[in-house]
Amino acid sequence: MNTVIILAGLAAVSFIQNAAFTAVSRSRNSGDVAHHAKWSVASNGVWFVTQILIYSSVWRAIETGSYGLIAAAAVVYIASTTAGSCWMMAKMLQTETGKQMVGSR
């Protein structure tokens, strides 16, 4: 598979993964268990897919001797997860109401 496609997939999945992680972290501190359960399934499911993409990138780099791919995957992962986390926090700050708000009981 093309390296650009792998890194683009990693970027997309990493963005979604950390957006879901931020949502599960915020929902853990709310008073709505069902809301937290939804985000927990999303976060853990996307985390699993992200791990497959990370390991496949590392494995491909080892097989081909393209060790720069590991560095590229790290940069893509860090940038994408940061962007996903910040995006989700901003979105949730605008939309949280009632028991879904952080600190609600």
N, CA, C and O atoms as a MOPAC input file, in Angstrom:
PM7 MOZYME 1SCF
protein

 N      0.84300 1    -1.17500 1     0.00000 1
 C      0.00000 1     0.00000 1     0.00000 1
 C      0.89200 1     1.24300 1     0.00000 1
 O      1.96000 1     1.24000 1     0.61100 1
 N      0.47000 1     2.27200 1    -0.66000 1
 C      1.20800 1     3.51500 1    -0.77800 1
 C      1.40000 1     4.17700 1     0.58600 1
 O      0.46400 1     4.23400 1     1.38400 1
 N      2.60500 1     4.67800 1     0.85500 1
 C      2.93100 1     5.31300 1     2.13100 1
 C      2.03800 1     6.51400 1     2.39600 1
 O      1.61800 1     6.72700 1     3.53400 1
 N      1.74200 1     7.29300 1     1.38300 1
 C      0.89100 1     8.47300 1     1.55100 1
 C     -0.50800 1     8.06600 1     2.00300 1
 O     -1.10600 1     8.71400 1     2.86200 1
 N     -1.01900 1     6.99500 1     1.42100 1
 C     -2.35000 1     6.51100 1     1.80200 1
 C     -2.33900 1     6.02500 1     3.25400 1
 O     -3.27100 1     6.30400 1     4.00900 1
 N     -1.30100 1     5.30800 1     3.64000 1
 C     -1.19400 1     4.81900 1     5.01600 1
 C     -1.15500 1     5.99200 1     5.98700 1
 O     -1.86400 1     5.99000 1     6.99400 1
 N     -0.32600 1     6.99900 1     5.68800 1
 C     -0.21900 1     8.14700 1     6.58800 1
 C     -1.49900 1     8.97700 1     6.60900 1
 O     -1.86800 1     9.51100 1     7.65500 1
 N     -2.17600 1     9.09200 1     5.47800 1
 C     -3.45200 1     9.81000 1     5.43600 1
 C     -4.50300 1     9.07700 1     6.26400 1
 O     -5.27500 1     9.70300 1     6.99100 1
 N     -4.53000 1     7.75600 1     6.15200 1
 C     -5.44700 1     6.95900 1     6.97200 1
 C     -5.13100 1     7.08900 1     8.44300 1
 O     -6.03500 1     7.22400 1     9.26900 1
 N     -3.84500 1     7.04900 1     8.77900 1
 C     -3.43000 1     7.21700 1    10.16400 1
 C     -3.85100 1     8.58500 1    10.68700 1
 O     -4.31300 1     8.70200 1    11.82200 1
 N     -3.69400 1     9.62300 1     9.86100 1
 C     -4.08900 1    10.97700 1    10.26900 1
 C     -5.58200 1    11.04400 1    10.56500 1
 O     -5.99300 1    11.59100 1    11.58900 1
 N     -6.38900 1    10.49100 1     9.67300 1
 C     -7.84800 1    10.54300 1     9.85200 1
 C     -8.28700 1     9.76800 1    11.08900 1
 O     -9.06800 1    10.26700 1    11.90000 1
 N     -7.78500 1     8.56000 1    11.22500 1
 C     -8.18900 1     7.72000 1    12.35200 1
 C     -7.66400 1     8.29100 1    13.66900 1
 O     -8.35400 1     8.22200 1    14.68600 1
 N     -6.46400 1     8.84800 1    13.66500 1
 C     -5.89300 1     9.43400 1    14.88300 1
 C     -6.68200 1    10.65700 1    15.32700 1
 O     -6.89800 1    10.86300 1    16.52200 1
 N     -7.10700 1    11.46300 1    14.37000 1
 C     -7.94200 1    12.63200 1    14.68800 1
 C     -9.22600 1    12.17200 1    15.37300 1
 O     -9.59300 1    12.68800 1    16.42900 1
 N     -9.90100 1    11.20500 1    14.76800 1
 C    -11.16100 1    10.69300 1    15.32800 1
 C    -10.91600 1    10.03000 1    16.68100 1
 O    -11.70600 1    10.20000 1    17.61000 1
 N     -9.82600 1     9.27700 1    16.79100 1
 C     -9.51300 1     8.57600 1    18.04300 1
 C     -9.34500 1     9.54900 1    19.19900 1
 O     -9.89800 1     9.32400 1    20.27500 1
 N     -8.59900 1    10.61600 1    19.00000 1
 C     -8.38200 1    11.52200 1    20.11700 1
 C     -9.58500 1    12.41800 1    20.36300 1
 O     -9.79800 1    12.86700 1    21.48900 1
 N    -10.37200 1    12.68500 1    19.33200 1
 C    -11.63300 1    13.39700 1    19.54700 1
 C    -12.52900 1    12.55300 1    20.45300 1
 O    -13.12400 1    13.06800 1    21.40000 1
 N    -12.62200 1    11.26700 1    20.16000 1
 C    -13.43100 1    10.36700 1    20.99400 1
 C    -12.84200 1    10.23100 1    22.39300 1
 O    -13.59000 1    10.15700 1    23.36800 1
 N    -11.51500 1    10.19600 1    22.51200 1
 C    -10.87400 1    10.10300 1    23.82000 1
 C    -11.17600 1    11.34200 1    24.66100 1
 O    -11.44700 1    11.23000 1    25.85600 1
 N    -11.12900 1    12.51300 1    24.04400 1
 C    -11.45300 1    13.73600 1    24.76900 1
 C    -12.91200 1    13.70700 1    25.22300 1
 O    -13.22500 1    14.11100 1    26.34300 1
 N    -13.79400 1    13.23400 1    24.35700 1
 C    -15.21000 1    13.14300 1    24.72000 1
 C    -15.42600 1    12.15600 1    25.86000 1
 O    -16.21200 1    12.43300 1    26.76600 1
 N    -14.74800 1    11.01300 1    25.83800 1
 C    -14.92300 1    10.04500 1    26.91900 1
 C    -14.34500 1    10.59100 1    28.21600 1
 O    -14.88900 1    10.33800 1    29.29100 1
 N    -13.26300 1    11.32800 1    28.12900 1
 C    -12.66600 1    11.91000 1    29.33000 1
 C    -13.59400 1    12.95100 1    29.94400 1
 O    -13.76500 1    12.98800 1    31.16200 1
 N    -14.19100 1    13.79400 1    29.11100 1
 C    -15.12600 1    14.80200 1    29.62300 1
 C    -16.40400 1    14.13700 1    30.12600 1
 O    -16.93200 1    14.52600 1    31.16800 1
 N    -16.90400 1    13.14800 1    29.40500 1
 C    -18.16200 1    12.50900 1    29.80200 1
 C    -18.01900 1    11.72800 1    31.11100 1
 O    -18.99400 1    11.54000 1    31.83900 1
 N    -16.80900 1    11.27900 1    31.40100 1
 C    -16.54300 1    10.57200 1    32.66100 1
 C    -16.83200 1    11.47500 1    33.85900 1
 O    -17.17700 1    10.99400 1    34.93900 1
 N    -16.69200 1    12.77200 1    33.66300 1
 C    -16.89500 1    13.74200 1    34.73100 1
 C    -18.27300 1    14.39200 1    34.68400 1
 O    -18.50600 1    15.42200 1    35.31700 1
 N    -19.17900 1    13.78200 1    33.93000 1
 C    -20.55000 1    14.29000 1    33.86100 1
 C    -21.43200 1    13.42300 1    34.75300 1
 O    -20.95000 1    12.53200 1    35.45200 1
 N    -22.71100 1    13.69700 1    34.71500 1
 C    -23.65000 1    12.89700 1    35.49500 1
 C    -24.48400 1    11.97700 1    34.63000 1
 O    -25.53100 1    11.50700 1    35.07700 1
 N    -24.06300 1    11.70300 1    33.41500 1
 C    -24.84600 1    10.92000 1    32.45900 1
 C    -24.07100 1     9.66100 1    32.05900 1
 O    -23.16700 1     9.71200 1    31.22600 1
 N    -24.44100 1     8.54000 1    32.66700 1
 C    -23.73500 1     7.27400 1    32.43100 1
 C    -23.90700 1     6.79700 1    30.98800 1
 O    -22.95200 1     6.29800 1    30.39200 1
 N    -25.08700 1     6.93900 1    30.42500 1
 C    -25.31500 1     6.49800 1    29.04200 1
 C    -24.46700 1     7.31500 1    28.06900 1
 O    -23.93900 1     6.77300 1    27.09700 1
 N    -24.33800 1     8.58600 1    28.32200 1
 C    -23.49700 1     9.47100 1    27.50400 1
 C    -22.04400 1     8.98700 1    27.56800 1
 O    -21.36000 1     8.91900 1    26.54700 1
 N    -21.58800 1     8.65800 1    28.76100 1
 C    -20.22200 1     8.15800 1    28.93100 1
 C    -20.04300 1     6.79800 1    28.24400 1
 O    -19.01000 1     6.55700 1    27.61900 1
 N    -21.01600 1     5.92800 1    28.35100 1
 C    -20.92800 1     4.60500 1    27.72200 1
 C    -20.78000 1     4.73000 1    26.20200 1
 O    -19.98100 1     4.01600 1    25.59500 1
 N    -21.54000 1     5.62400 1    25.59500 1
 C    -21.46800 1     5.84400 1    24.14100 1
 C    -20.06100 1     6.27600 1    23.74000 1
 O    -19.48400 1     5.72900 1    22.80100 1
 N    -19.51700 1     7.24300 1    24.44000 1
 C    -18.18300 1     7.74200 1    24.11100 1
 C    -17.10400 1     6.72400 1    24.44300 1
 O    -16.06700 1     6.69200 1    23.77900 1
 N    -17.32200 1     5.90200 1    25.44300 1
 C    -16.34400 1     4.87800 1    25.80100 1
 C    -16.21600 1     3.83700 1    24.68800 1
 O    -15.10600 1     3.44000 1    24.33500 1
 N    -17.33700 1     3.40000 1    24.14100 1
 C    -17.31300 1     2.45000 1    23.02700 1
 C    -16.61000 1     3.07900 1    21.82500 1
 O    -15.77700 1     2.43600 1    21.18600 1
 N    -16.94000 1     4.31800 1    21.52000 1
 C    -16.31500 1     5.00300 1    20.37900 1
 C    -14.80900 1     5.13100 1    20.58400 1
 O    -14.02900 1     4.81600 1    19.68500 1
 N    -14.40300 1     5.59000 1    21.75600 1
 C    -12.98000 1     5.80300 1    22.02600 1
 C    -12.18600 1     4.50600 1    21.94600 1
 O    -11.13700 1     4.46000 1    21.30300 1
 N    -12.66800 1     3.46700 1    22.58400 1
 C    -11.94000 1     2.19800 1    22.59400 1
 C    -11.94800 1     1.51200 1    21.23500 1
 O    -10.95700 1     0.88600 1    20.85800 1
 N    -13.03900 1     1.61900 1    20.49900 1
 C    -13.09800 1     1.02300 1    19.16200 1
 C    -12.13900 1     1.68500 1    18.19800 1
 O    -11.42500 1     1.00400 1    17.46200 1
 N    -12.11700 1     3.00500 1    18.19700 1
 C    -11.22400 1     3.71400 1    17.28500 1
 C     -9.77400 1     3.56600 1    17.73500 1
 O     -8.87500 1     3.51600 1    16.89600 1
 N     -9.53200 1     3.49400 1    19.03700 1
 C     -8.17200 1     3.25500 1    19.53700 1
 C     -7.62300 1     1.95700 1    18.95600 1
 O     -6.46600 1     1.90400 1    18.53900 1
 N     -8.43900 1     0.92000 1    18.92600 1
 C     -8.01100 1    -0.37800 1    18.40600 1
 C     -7.59600 1    -0.26600 1    16.93700 1
 O     -6.55600 1    -0.79400 1    16.54400 1
 N     -8.40000 1     0.41300 1    16.13500 1
 C     -8.08000 1     0.58900 1    14.71900 1
 C     -6.79400 1     1.40500 1    14.56400 1
 O     -5.95900 1     1.10100 1    13.71300 1
 N     -6.64200 1     2.43400 1    15.38700 1
 C     -5.43100 1     3.26500 1    15.33200 1
 C     -4.18900 1     2.43000 1    15.61700 1
 O     -3.16400 1     2.59800 1    14.95700 1
 N     -4.27400 1     1.54300 1    16.58300 1
 C     -3.11600 1     0.70600 1    16.91300 1
 C     -2.72400 1    -0.18300 1    15.74000 1
 O     -1.53800 1    -0.39300 1    15.48800 1
 N     -3.70000 1    -0.69800 1    15.03200 1
 C     -3.40900 1    -1.52200 1    13.85500 1
 C     -2.65200 1    -0.70000 1    12.81800 1
 O     -1.67700 1    -1.18000 1    12.23900 1
 N     -3.09000 1     0.52800 1    12.57800 1
 C     -2.41300 1     1.37600 1    11.59400 1
 C     -1.00600 1     1.75600 1    12.04100 1
 O     -0.08700 1     1.79000 1    11.22300 1
 N     -0.82900 1     2.03900 1    13.31300 1
 C      0.50800 1     2.37700 1    13.81500 1
 C      1.43800 1     1.18100 1    13.66200 1
 O      2.54000 1     1.31500 1    13.13000 1
 N      1.00300 1     0.02100 1    14.12200 1
 C      1.85200 1    -1.16500 1    14.03300 1
 C      2.13200 1    -1.55800 1    12.58900 1
 O      3.22800 1    -2.02300 1    12.27500 1
 N      1.15100 1    -1.37700 1    11.70700 1
 C      1.40600 1    -1.71600 1    10.30300 1
 C      2.41300 1    -0.75200 1     9.69300 1
 O      3.22000 1    -1.15500 1     8.85500 1
 N      2.38000 1     0.51800 1    10.10000 1
 C      3.37300 1     1.48900 1     9.61100 1
 C      4.77200 1     1.11300 1    10.08200 1
 O      5.72700 1     1.16000 1     9.30700 1
 N      4.89100 1     0.74000 1    11.35100 1
 C      6.19000 1     0.35500 1    11.89300 1
 C      6.67600 1    -0.93000 1    11.22500 1
 O      7.84600 1    -1.03700 1    10.85700 1
 N      5.79200 1    -1.88900 1    11.07100 1
 C      6.16900 1    -3.15700 1    10.43600 1
 C      6.63100 1    -2.92500 1     8.99900 1
 O      7.63100 1    -3.49300 1     8.56100 1
 N      5.89500 1    -2.08700 1     8.27200 1
 C      6.27300 1    -1.77300 1     6.88100 1
 C      7.65800 1    -1.12000 1     6.83800 1
 O      8.47400 1    -1.43400 1     5.97200 1
 N      7.91100 1    -0.21400 1     7.77600 1
 C      9.22000 1     0.45500 1     7.83200 1
 C     10.33900 1    -0.54500 1     8.09000 1
 O     11.41000 1    -0.44700 1     7.49300 1
 N     10.09700 1    -1.50200 1     8.97300 1
 C     11.10800 1    -2.51700 1     9.27800 1
 C     11.34800 1    -3.41500 1     8.06600 1
 O     12.48900 1    -3.71800 1     7.71900 1
 N     10.25700 1    -3.83400 1     7.43000 1
 C     10.38600 1    -4.72000 1     6.26100 1
 C     11.11500 1    -4.05500 1     5.09900 1
 O     11.88400 1    -4.70800 1     4.39400 1
 N     10.88300 1    -2.78300 1     4.89900 1
 C     11.44800 1    -2.10200 1     3.73900 1
 C     12.70500 1    -1.30700 1     4.05800 1
 O     13.36700 1    -0.80200 1     3.15100 1
 N     13.03900 1    -1.19200 1     5.33900 1
 C     14.19700 1    -0.38900 1     5.73200 1
 C     13.93700 1     1.10400 1     5.62900 1
 O     14.87500 1     1.90100 1     5.62100 1
 N     12.66200 1     1.48800 1     5.54800 1
 C     12.26900 1     2.90000 1     5.44800 1
 C     11.98400 1     3.45300 1     6.84500 1
 O     10.83600 1     3.71100 1     7.20600 1
 N     13.04200 1     3.62700 1     7.61300 1
 C     12.85800 1     4.02500 1     9.00700 1
 C     12.34200 1     5.45000 1     9.15700 1
 O     11.85400 1     5.82400 1    10.22400 1
 N     12.44400 1     6.24300 1     8.10300 1
 C     11.84500 1     7.57800 1     8.11800 1
 C     10.33500 1     7.50300 1     8.24000 1
 O      9.70000 1     8.44300 1     8.71800 1
 N      9.74500 1     6.36800 1     7.80100 1
 C      8.30100 1     6.17600 1     7.91600 1
 C      7.86200 1     6.17000 1     9.37500 1
 O      6.76600 1     6.63400 1     9.69100 1
 N      8.69900 1     5.65300 1    10.26100 1
 C      8.35300 1     5.65500 1    11.68800 1
 C      8.28800 1     7.09500 1    12.19100 1
 O      7.35600 1     7.46400 1    12.90600 1
 N      9.26300 1     7.89600 1    11.82300 1
 C      9.25800 1     9.30600 1    12.22500 1
 C      8.06400 1    10.03800 1    11.62000 1
 O      7.41500 1    10.83900 1    12.29200 1
 N      7.77900 1     9.75900 1    10.35100 1
 C      6.63500 1    10.40600 1     9.70000 1
 C      5.33000 1    10.00900 1    10.37700 1
 O      4.45900 1    10.85200 1    10.59100 1
 N      5.18900 1     8.72400 1    10.71800 1
 C      3.98900 1     8.26100 1    11.41200 1
 C      3.85700 1     8.93700 1    12.77000 1
 O      2.75000 1     9.28000 1    13.18500 1
 N      4.97300 1     9.13200 1    13.46600 1
 C      4.93600 1     9.79400 1    14.77700 1
 C      4.47300 1    11.23600 1    14.64300 1
 O      3.64100 1    11.69900 1    15.42400 1
 N      5.00400 1    11.94500 1    13.66000 1
 C      4.61200 1    13.34400 1    13.44800 1
 C      3.12800 1    13.43400 1    13.08600 1
 O      2.39900 1    14.26700 1    13.62400 1
 N      2.69300 1    12.56900 1    12.17200 1
 C      1.28200 1    12.55500 1    11.75700 1
 C      0.38500 1    12.22400 1    12.95100 1
 O     -0.63800 1    12.87600 1    13.15900 1
 N      0.76300 1    11.22300 1    13.72600 1
 C     -0.03700 1    10.82200 1    14.88300 1
 C     -0.15100 1    11.95800 1    15.89800 1
 O     -1.25000 1    12.26700 1    16.35700 1
 N      0.96300 1    12.57400 1    16.24700 1
 C      0.95600 1    13.63200 1    17.25900 1
 C      0.14100 1    14.83600 1    16.77800 1
 O     -0.67100 1    15.37300 1    17.53200 1
 N      0.34800 1    15.25800 1    15.54700 1
 C     -0.39500 1    16.40800 1    15.01900 1
 C     -1.89600 1    16.10700 1    14.93600 1
 O     -2.72100 1    16.94900 1    15.28700 1
 N     -2.24000 1    14.91500 1    14.47500 1
 C     -3.65200 1    14.55500 1    14.29600 1
 C     -4.37800 1    14.36800 1    15.62100 1
 O     -5.52500 1    14.79100 1    15.76600 1
 N     -3.71700 1    13.73700 1    16.58900 1
 C     -4.37700 1    13.53900 1    17.88300 1
 C     -4.54900 1    14.86500 1    18.61900 1
 O     -5.55800 1    15.07800 1    19.29300 1
 N     -3.57600 1    15.74500 1    18.49400 1
 C     -3.69800 1    17.06600 1    19.11800 1
 C     -4.86300 1    17.83600 1    18.51000 1
 O     -5.67800 1    18.41300 1    19.22900 1
 N     -4.93700 1    17.84100 1    17.19400 1
 C     -6.02700 1    18.54100 1    16.50800 1
 C     -7.38400 1    17.94600 1    16.86400 1
 O     -8.34100 1    18.68500 1    17.09300 1
 N     -7.47700 1    16.62700 1    16.91400 1
 C     -8.73800 1    15.97300 1    17.26200 1
 C     -9.19000 1    16.29500 1    18.67400 1
 O    -10.37400 1    16.53000 1    18.91600 1
 N     -8.25500 1    16.30500 1    19.59700 1
 C     -8.58000 1    16.60400 1    20.98500 1
 C     -9.06400 1    18.04000 1    21.14600 1
 O    -10.07600 1    18.28800 1    21.80200 1
 N     -8.35200 1    18.97100 1    20.55400 1
 C     -8.72800 1    20.38200 1    20.66400 1
 C    -10.07000 1    20.65100 1    19.98100 1
 O    -10.89400 1    21.40200 1    20.50300 1
 N    -10.28800 1    20.04000 1    18.81900 1
 C    -11.54800 1    20.21100 1    18.10700 1
 C    -12.72300 1    19.70700 1    18.94300 1
 O    -13.74500 1    20.38400 1    19.05400 1
 N    -12.57400 1    18.50900 1    19.53600 1
 C    -13.67800 1    17.94600 1    20.31000 1
 C    -13.94500 1    18.75200 1    21.57600 1
 O    -15.10100 1    18.94200 1    21.95400 1
 N    -12.89800 1    19.22500 1    22.23100 1
 C    -13.11300 1    20.03100 1    23.43200 1
 C    -13.90300 1    21.29100 1    23.07900 1
 O    -14.85600 1    21.64500 1    23.77500 1
 N    -13.50800 1    21.96700 1    22.00100 1
 C    -14.22800 1    23.16900 1    21.58900 1
 C    -15.68800 1    22.85400 1    21.26500 1
 O    -16.59100 1    23.60400 1    21.63400 1
 N    -15.90800 1    21.73100 1    20.56700 1
 C    -17.27700 1    21.33900 1    20.20700 1
 C    -18.10700 1    21.04100 1    21.45200 1
 O    -19.25500 1    21.47200 1    21.55400 1
 N    -17.52800 1    20.30500 1    22.39800 1
 C    -18.27700 1    19.92200 1    23.59100 1
 C    -18.53800 1    21.12000 1    24.49900 1
 O    -19.58700 1    21.17900 1    25.14000 1
 N    -17.63000 1    22.05900 1    24.56700 1
 C    -17.85900 1    23.26400 1    25.36000 1
 C    -19.06600 1    24.03700 1    24.82900 1
 O    -19.75200 1    24.71500 1    25.59500 1
 N    -19.32800 1    23.94100 1    23.53600 1
 C    -20.46100 1    24.63200 1    22.92100 1
 C    -21.77100 1    23.86400 1    23.05200 1
 O    -22.84600 1    24.46300 1    23.01500 1
 N    -21.69300 1    22.53100 1    23.20500 1
 C    -22.91500 1    21.72400 1    23.12500 1
 C    -23.32700 1    21.02700 1    24.41300 1
 O    -24.45900 1    20.55000 1    24.50000 1
 N    -22.45900 1    20.94800 1    25.41500 1
 C    -22.81300 1    20.24800 1    26.64800 1
 C    -23.91500 1    21.00500 1    27.39200 1
 O    -23.82700 1    22.21400 1    27.60900 1
 N    -24.93800 1    20.27000 1    27.76800 1
 C    -26.04100 1    20.84200 1    28.55500 1
 C    -26.49500 1    19.83100 1    29.58000 1
 O    -26.24000 1    18.63600 1    29.43300 1
 N    -27.16100 1    20.29500 1    30.60900 1
 C    -27.76600 1    19.41600 1    31.61600 1
 C    -26.76600 1    18.46700 1    32.25000 1
 O    -25.66500 1    18.86200 1    32.63300 1
 N    -27.17200 1    17.20200 1    32.35300 1
 C    -26.33400 1    16.19500 1    33.02800 1
 C    -25.06500 1    15.86100 1    32.23400 1
 O    -24.14700 1    15.25000 1    32.78000 1
 N    -24.99900 1    16.24900 1    30.96500 1
 C    -23.82400 1    15.96900 1    30.16700 1
 C    -22.67700 1    16.95100 1    30.41600 1
 O    -21.55600 1    16.72700 1    29.95900 1
 N    -22.95200 1    18.02100 1    31.13000 1
 C    -21.91600 1    19.01400 1    31.42000 1
 C    -20.93100 1    18.45900 1    32.45100 1
 O    -21.30900 1    17.74100 1    33.37500 1
 N    -19.66100 1    18.81300 1    32.26500 1
 C    -18.63400 1    18.40700 1    33.22400 1
 C    -18.99400 1    18.97000 1    34.59500 1
 O    -19.31400 1    20.15100 1    34.73000 1
 N    -18.93600 1    18.11000 1    35.60400 1
 C    -19.24800 1    18.51700 1    36.97500 1
 C    -20.70300 1    18.31600 1    37.37800 1
 O    -21.05600 1    18.53200 1    38.53700 1
 N    -21.55600 1    17.90200 1    36.43200 1
 C    -22.97900 1    17.68000 1    36.76700 1
 C    -23.12200 1    16.38800 1    37.55800 1
 O    -22.30900 1    15.46900 1    37.45500 1
 N    -24.16300 1    16.35700 1    38.33500 1
 C    -24.47200 1    15.14300 1    39.11000 1
 C    -25.90600 1    14.76400 1    38.91600 1
 O    -26.36400 1    13.77200 1    39.48300 1

